[in-house]
Amino acid sequence: MRIGCPKEIKNHEYRVGLTPESAAELVAHGHDVVVEHGAGLGIGAEDADYTAVGATLAAVEDVFATADIIVKVKEPQAVERARLRKGQTLYTYLHLAPDAPQTVDLMASGAICIAYETVTSPFGGLPLLKPMSQVAGRMAAQAGAHTLEKAQGGRGVLLGGVPGVAPAKVIVIGGGVVGRNATAMAVGMGADVTILDRSNEALESIDTQFGGTVKTLYSSKSALATAIATADLVIGAVLIPGAAAPKLVTREMLKTMQQGAVLVDVAIDQGGCFETSKATTHADPIYVEEGIVHYCVANMPGAVARTSTYALNNATLPHLLKLADMGVKEALLSDPHLLEGLNVAHGKVTCEPVAQFQGLDYLPAHEAALAL
Ligand SMILES: NC(=O)c1ccc[n+]([C@@H]2O[C@H](COP(=O)([O-])OP(=O)(O)OC[C@H]3O[C@@H](n4cnc5c(N)ncnc54)[C@H](O)[C@@H]3O)[C@@H](O)[C@H]2O)c1
């Protein structure tokens, strides 16, 4: 098979679909790999790193025109969608539900579109989404610590304190992948961390994971209100799958907080869990509302493109090898978890929640795969 990897063109996106190491694995399996000139520069991978492992370089038009499978990171932009061909496979993040124009274009393209974010695992969870939640969680503690500095508008509090001065109080709302990774970093920096969750199972396993180094609280309205009133840093990391994030911290509640306290809303990509959150970018990540500094960057992993790309490739490469080695149809039919990633085929939506959300006809993924 011929695997094509174009350069990402979304604003401030530096990740790349294939690392040179992943390209080498595909070549070792007997596949042709074609990479757009300069595709890896954002992660410090030179064109020569790809050619050294047997990949070839080409202009973007040729990558799209000749590849059987296109591997990317972000959803295809309009100009990329126009380049997709009937029967070609696209393997990338899509996030189709709220994106009608992209859905229409992908249906019109006739391409077979597999979305990272809906591939499942026999062990539960969303394994191709998880690495980015790990990155964002770890960054949340780092971003929060930086934003707490006085020059950034924060309270001027050091996360770990020093001997004789108490550490910062960090409240993490949501003890899933993001929340636990944020907690691990904050605890490592010496902060005083409390995690709130609505799942008793999650609270129990956090207690086991972190022992006595963190406090856990059931996430009731009053527990949250009491906790944030004395917090230096609040990290929002809740997720209700398939739904917009609940607004757990209202504007009124901000008035009870300490001036210069920091909110990091990692859940901003699902609308955010603070009423006053609005998406920001790495170029201009923070703003102040009611004296509280907000950090609401929607694509946090993009800032650490190299780490994020390698973490993403660790998760995406095994499925890509399967698609290339077995052929797309056989690979999808042999693996129900990969099949759940199929979002568009034969000009129809094959992911039920996306079809429902957009009021479109739904073609079951299994039927679609059988007809490939
Ligand atoms: N901004 C970014 O760059 C970025 C990157 C990765 C992930 N995210 C987002 O971070 C969020 C969290 O992702 P995750 O992978 O950790 O999800 P997850 O499913 O692993 O964890 C979410 C947790 O939230 C808990 N929860 C739900 N409602 C709650 C409530 N009312 N109070 C307290 N806890 C509650 C759930 O029980 C669960 O433990 C998602 O919105 C995800 O899209 C953002």
The ligand as an ORCA input file, in Angstrom:
! r2SCAN-3c Opt
* xyz 0 1
  N      -7.869     21.562     25.746
  C      -7.199     20.536     25.228
  O      -6.210     20.711     24.507
  C      -7.631     19.131     25.545
  C      -6.796     18.035     25.256
  C      -7.219     16.756     25.625
  C      -8.466     16.577     26.253
  N      -9.255     17.676     26.486
  C     -10.580     17.587     27.150
  O     -10.428     17.370     28.547
  C     -11.659     16.852     29.055
  C     -11.393     15.662     29.970
  O     -10.908     14.582     29.177
  P     -10.515     13.172     29.830
  O      -9.827     12.402     28.745
  O      -9.855     13.380     31.121
  O     -11.969     12.537     30.096
  P     -12.288     11.319     31.069
  O     -13.568     10.731     30.579
  O     -11.101     10.435     31.225
  O     -12.537     12.019     32.501
  C     -13.611     12.877     32.747
  C     -13.985     12.771     34.228
  O     -14.940     13.802     34.510
  C     -15.779     13.275     35.527
  N     -16.991     14.100     35.670
  C     -18.097     14.153     34.900
  N     -18.964     15.054     35.421
  C     -18.388     15.579     36.531
  C     -18.774     16.546     37.510
  N     -19.974     17.149     37.448
  N     -17.917     16.835     38.517
  C     -16.700     16.229     38.588
  N     -16.297     15.293     37.708
  C     -17.126     14.980     36.697
  C     -16.043     11.851     35.037
  O     -16.564     11.027     36.080
  C     -14.642     11.434     34.590
  O     -13.904     10.800     35.646
  C     -12.493     16.510     27.805
  O     -13.402     17.551     27.561
  C     -11.458     16.442     26.712
  O     -12.021     16.662     25.421
  C      -8.860     18.932     26.130
*
